[in-house]
Amino acid sequence: MTALPSVSYSITVRLEVPAGGSTVSKLTTAVEQAGGLVTALDVTASGHERLRIDVTCAAADTEHAGRLVEAMRAVPGVEIGRVSDRTFLMHLGGKISMEAKHPIRNRDDLSMIYTPGVARVCLAIAANPDDARRLTIKRNSVAVVTDGSAVLGLGNIGPKAALPVMEGKAALFKRFAGIDAWPLCLDTQDPDAIVQIVKAIAPGFAGINLEDISAPRCFEIEARLREELDIPVFHDDQHGTAVVVLAALYNALRVVSKDITNVRVVLSGAGAAGTAILKLLLAAGVKDAVVADVDGIIHTERAGLSPELRWIAENTNAAKYSGNLKGALAGADVFIGVSAPNILDGADIATMNDDSIVFALANPVPEVDPAEAGEHAAVVATGRSDYPNQINNVLVFPGVFRGLLDAQSSKVSVDMELAAAKALAGVVTDEELNATYIVPSVFHPEVHTRVAHAVRDAAGGKAPAHENYPDDTPA
C-alpha cells in the first residue's frame, strides 16, 4: 500500500524566487510531480527583483519530504532558505502547560491562595479526606502513566521518548472532556515498581489512565491497581480500543442487517488490545469467535499457552480449529485485526460470507490493503485517518473519564464499557449510517458528552452541578 501525503509529514520551505514570471507555478508543479501536495503558499516579503515565499506541502514520510525540497531547489531561479518540519515545530517546548485559575494580584490573594489561608483548607481535608475532591484539583485530574514499553507502533522506546505521546493524550483530555491530565513517564518497567509508584501518587488524582505498557505485564499491572486503589484504572490500549471497536461493529452490523449474536468473528492479535476486544465482544453477545496470534490459531490443544492465552482458548474456538488465519477466515462474517501489516489479501477476504465486515486496524499499514478488502467486504474500517471509518481511541477515552469523574466512580466495569460503546454507536443516526460512515468524527459535538453521560449513568452517578465538574456544593 503506497503511503499518501499526510499533514503529519508536512513541511514549510522558506525560499526566494524572481519576481514576476512563472516560477511560482513551476514550484507547485514540481511538488506535485514529486508526489507532494501544496497546502499553502504565502508571500512573506516582496521586492522589485525577488519574492520571499513560504511553501507548505504535505509529504508521505521524512524521506519524501527531502525529495520535495530537492524538487523545489531544482526549479530555475529558486534559492532555498529555511526548511521547517511543522510537526516538530508544534512540539517545541512541549504541547501542554499549567495555569492558575485565580489571579495573584496582591497580598490578599496570596494569603488566601497560599499561606496562611491555605492551612485552613489543609486542616479541613485532614479532618475529612473526602473533601480533597471538593477543595483540590483531584476531582478533575487524571494521571496518564506509561513506562514507554509499547508506544504506538514504535515498540519499547522508553519513558523520555514516550513523553510526546503522553503530552498529546493530556491535550486531548482537556480539549474533548475538560479534564486536567498529567503525563507521568516512569523510568522502570518492573511491574512491582510501577504498581508501587502509581499507588503512591494516586491521592492527587481521580483516575489513572495506563498507556502504552506492553503485554502481558499490562494485564497484571492493571489488575493489581484496580484491586488496590479506590479510583478507576483504565488501560486505554485495552479498553478504549475495545469500546470503539464494539461501537463500530454495532453500526457495521446495522449496515449489513446482521445480529451480533449470530455472526462468526475472526480476530488477529491476542495482545492487550486483542484480548480486551475479545472480552468485550463476548460480553456484548458474540458466541462464535476464533483468535489468532503470531504463533497461529489459539485452541486448547496448543502447547505452551500462557494463562492469558489459555483463557482465550477456553472461551473461543468451540470447533477446536487448528489451521491458519487464512483458513479460519473462510465463512466468517467479521474480521478484526490488531496485529501486523499485510498478512491477508483480497483473495482471503473473498472467502468470507456475503456482506462481510473487515476492521484492519494495524497502523500505519493494515493487515490487508483497504482497497483490496473493499472489493469483497461490505464494510471496511482501518485505524488510518486517510480512509473512511477511522477507528480511533480518541472517540472514547475522554468521554469515559468524564463520566467516571462526574460519577465519582471508584472503578471501571464491563457494563460501563458496553454503555459507552452503545452511546458512541448511537451518535450515528439511521439517516447518516452507511458503509463508509459507521463511526462519527472525533469533532462531532455529541460524541464525548453522550459517552460521558452513558458512563456516568452506568456508574450510578448524578449529573454534575455545572459543565465538566462534579457537584461542588459546600459541605
N, C-alpha and C positions, 0 to 999 in steps of 0.2 A: 504494500500500500504506500503510494507516494505521499509524503507529507506536504500539506498545503501551507502557504504563507499564513502566519499567525501573529497577532498583536504581541504575544509573549516573546517573540523574537524581533520586535520592531526596533529600528534604529533611526536616529536623526542625524543627517550628514550636513554639516555647515560647509558650504563651498562658494566659490566665486565664479561667475561666468561673464562673458562680454555682454554689455547692454545692447538690446535690440537683437534682431536676427532670430534664428530658430533653435538656439542652444537649449532653451528650457524644454521645448517639446522633444528634443533629442534625448534629454535626460530621462524624461518619463518613458520614452520608447525603450531606452537602454535598460532601465529597471525591469520593465515588463517583459522584454525579450530574455532577460536573465532569470525569469520566473518569479520576480518580486511583485509587490503591489504597492503603488504610491498612494498613501492615505492623506498626505498633506504636503503643501508646497507654499512656503511663506517667504516673501522678500523682507529681509531684516535690515538691509541698508541699500541705498541706491546712489549712483553717481553717473556722470556723463559717459564714462567708459565701462564701468563694471557694476554688476549687481551681486550682492551677497544674499544667498538663498539657503534656507533650511529645508531640506527634503526629508520627509518622514516616510519610511516604507516598511512593509512587513516582509519578513523572510521566513523560510521553513525551519532553519536552525542556524547555529552560530557560523558554521562554515559557509552556508548560503549567504548570510549577511555580508561576509567578507567578499564574496563574489559580486554582490550588488555594488559594493563600494568600488571595486575594480572596474565594473562596467561603467559606472559614472565617471571614474577617472579617465577612462578611455575616450570619452566624448571630447572632441577638439575644443580647446579654449577653457576647459573646466580645471579649476585648481581646488583640490580637496583640502579642507581645514580640519575641524574637529569632528570626530565620529562618536556619537553618544548612544549607548545601549539604554533604551528607555526603561526597561525593566530594572536594570541596575540603578538607574537614577532614582526610581521610586523607592528603592530600598536603602538609599544613603541615609545613615544615621538612624535606621530602623523605621518602622511604619506606625508605631503607636507611642503615646506619651501619657503621662499622668497630669491631671489638672485639678486644682482645688475647686470645690463647689461654692465656697463663700470667699469674698474678698477679705484681705487682711489690710485694712486701711489705717488703723490707729491702734492705740494701746487697749481700748475696749475690745476690739475684735480679737486681738492677740490673747487677751486674758480669758476670753471665752473659748476660742478655738484651741488654745494651748494652756499653759499654766497661768493662774492657779485653777481656772474654772473647770478644765478637763478632769481634774481629780474627782470632782463630784460625780461625773459620769462613770469614771472607773469604779468608784465605790458602789454605784448603783448596779453595775454589771457584776461585780464581785458578790453582791448580795443576791442577785437574781441573774445567773448566767444566760438565761433565755433572752434577756434584754440586749444581748450582743447583736441579735438580728435586727432589733429596732433602732439601736443607737450607733451602729458602726456600718462599715461597708460590707460586712459579712452577708447581709441579706440579699445583695445583688452581685456577689462576686463568685467567680468560678476559677479554679486553678487548672490550667492546661499543662499537663505533665507528660514529659517524654524522657526516654533515655537515648533517643537517636538511633535505635537499632533497626527500625524498619520505616524509613522516611520516604513517603510517596513510593515511587518505583525505584528509588536510588539505593536502597539497602541500608546497611549498617554504616552510616556516615558520622555518627557521634553527636553529642549534645550541642556543640557550637554550631555545626553545620545545620542542625535541625532548627535552630532558633528562628530563621526567617519564616519557616512554615508555621511555627507556633505563634509568632507575631501576627501572621496573616489570619490565623484562626481567631486570635483575640480581636482583631479588627472586624472580622465577620460577626462575632458575638455582639459587638457593640452596634454595628450597622443594622443588623437584622432583628435584634432582640433587646437592645438597650442594656445588655449585660456587660459588666466590667470583668474582663477575663485577663488573667496574668500568666504569661509563659514561664514555666519552670522546667528548665532543661537540666537533667540530673547527670552528673559525671560518674555514674555507676550503672552496670547492667545486672547487678545482683538482685534477684527478686526480694530477698530478705531486706536488703538495704533500701530498696525502693519503697516497700511497704512501710518500713520504719520512718523514712523521711516524709512520706505523704501523711501518715498518721500524725507526725509532729507538727506539720504546717496546717492541718485540717481546721483548727479552731478559727482561722481567719477567713474561711470560705463556706459558702452554702452548697457547693457541689464540686466534684472532681471530674474533669474530662481527661481520661487517659488517651494518649495519642501516639501513634507510630512506635509501638512496642511490639517486638517480634513474637510470633507464636513459637512454641507453646507457652512461653513464660507469661504472656499477656493474660492467659486464662487463669493461671494461679494468682497473679497479682490482683486482678480484678476481683476474683472470688474472695480472697483474703480481706481486701479493703472493704468490700460490701458487707462482710461479716463483722468487721471490727469498727466501722465508722457509723455515725448517726446522720450522715449526709449522703445524697445519692452519688454513686460512682458509675460512670458511663464511658465505656471504651468505644469511641466513635468509629474506629475502623471495623469493629464488630457490629455494634447495634445500630449506629447511624446508617451504615451500608445496608443492613438487613431491612430496616424500615423503609428506606427509599426504594429498594428492590421490590419489596412486597407491594408498596403503593403503585409502582409502575406495572407490576404483574396484575394487580386488580384491574387496572384500566386496560391493559392489553387483552385480558380475558373478556372484558366488556366489548372490545372491538371485534373479537372473533367469536363471540357468543359461546364461550365455554365456561364451565364451572370449576372452581379451584379444587373441589373435592374429587373431580373425575379426570384430571389431567396427569400425564406422566412427565415428570421433571428429571432432567439430567443436569447435574451440577458439576462443573470442573473447578476444583480448588477446595481444599479442606483445611486451609489455614484459618486465621482469625475471622476474616470476612465470610469465607465459605461456610464455616461451622455455624456462625451466627445466623446467616441467611437460612441455612437448612432448618435450624431450630425454630425460627420464626415462621417459616413456611409450614412446618408440621403443626405448629400451634394454630395457624390460620386455616388448616383443614386439608393440606396436601397429604395424600395417602400413598402415592406411588412415586418414590424418588430413588435415583441411583447417583452415587457420588464417585468421582474420580480424583486422584491426586497424582503427583509426579510419578508414583510407582504403579499406577493403574487403577482399576476399579476396586473400590473398598467393599469387602464382603467378609463374613465371619470366618471363613476358612483361610483367609490370607494370613501368612505368617508375619510375626513381628509388629503387630498392631500396638500403637501407643494407647493409653487409656482414652484419649480423645477420639482416636480413630476407631477404637473398639465400640465406643458409644454410637458412632455413626453407623458402623456395620450392623449393630443390633437394632437400629431404628430405621434402616433403609434396605433396599435391595432384597425384598422378600423372596424373589425368584433365585437369589444367590448367583446372579450373572457374574462371570469372572473373566470376560473378554476385555476388549479395549474400549476407549472412549468412543471411537467411531462406530463400533458395533452397538454400543449402548444407545447411541443416538437414533438408530433405526426405530421408527414407530413412536418416537417421543413427541410430546406436544410443546414442551418448553425446554430450551437450553439456556442455562445461566453460567457464564464463565467469569471467574475471578482468579485467573491462573496465569497463563503465559501466551505470548503472541503467536499467531499463525499456526495453531495446532489443528485447525479444521479448514476445509474449503467448501465451495458451493455444492460440490457433489455430496458431501456429508450432510449438509442441510437438506438436500433434496430427498434424503431417506426418511426425514421426519414426517409426521402426519400432516394432512392438509391443514391450512390455516395455523401453521406453527409460529412460535414466538422465540426470538433469539435475542438474548441480552449478552453481548460480548463486551465485557467490562474491563479487560486488561488494558492498561494505559502506559504509554501512549499508543501502542499497537495492539488492537483487539485480537481475540482468539481466532476470528475469521474476518476476512475483509467485509465490511458492511455492505458494499455494493454487490458482492457475490451472494451474501446471505439474503439480500433483498430480492434476488431473482427467484427465491424459493419460499422464503418465510413471509408471513402476512405482516408481522410487526418486528422491527429490528431496533434495538437500542444499544448505545455504547456509553463509555464514560467520557467521550470527547465532546468538546464544545463546537466542533465544526461539522457535526452530523445532527440530524433531528434526534429527539428523545435522549438528551443527555441525563444520565442517572448520576447524580452528584449529592454527596452527603450534606452540602450546604443547604439543601432543601429541608433538612431535618433537624440537625443538632441545635441551631439557635432556638427554634420553637420548642423543642423538647426541654431544654434547660429553662426557658422562660416559664413553661408550665410547671416544672419541678420547683423552681424558686417561688413562684406565685403560690403554690400549694404548700410551701414549706415542707416538702416531702423529705423523708429520710431514706428513700430507696427508689430504685427503678424496677418496674415489674414488666412481665410479658404483656399483661393487659394494657399497660400504658403504651408499649411499643405498638401493639395492634391498633389501639385507638389513634396513635399518631399516623400510622400507615393509612387507615381509613379516611382520616381527615385530609391528609395530603392528596390522596386519590380523588376525594370529593371536590377539590378545588377545580378540577377539570369537569365542566358541565357536559351533559349529553349533547348539547348543541356544538360544543367545541371539540369533543372527542373524535379522533380519527387515528389512523395507523402511524402518522408522523407527529402526533401530539398526544402522548399518553402521560406526560408529566409537565407541570406548569413551569414557567420561568422562575428562577430564584427571586426575580424582581417583581413577581406578581404580588400585588398589595395584600392579598389574603393568605398567602402561604404560611407565614410564620405565626400569625395570630390564630389561624384555625388549628394548626398543630399545637400551639401553646394551650389553647382553650381545651382541646381534646385531652391532652396530657394532664392538665390541671384537674379536669373533671374526673378522669380515671383515678387520679391520686386522692380524690375526695376533698380537694381544696375549694376555696371560695374565690370569687372574683376579687382582684386587687382593688384597693381603695382608689388608686389612680394609676395612670399608664406606667408600666414597667416595674412597679413596686408592690410588695405585699402591703397589707393593712398596717398603717403606721400610727394608728390612734394611740395616744399616750396611755401608758398603763395606769 
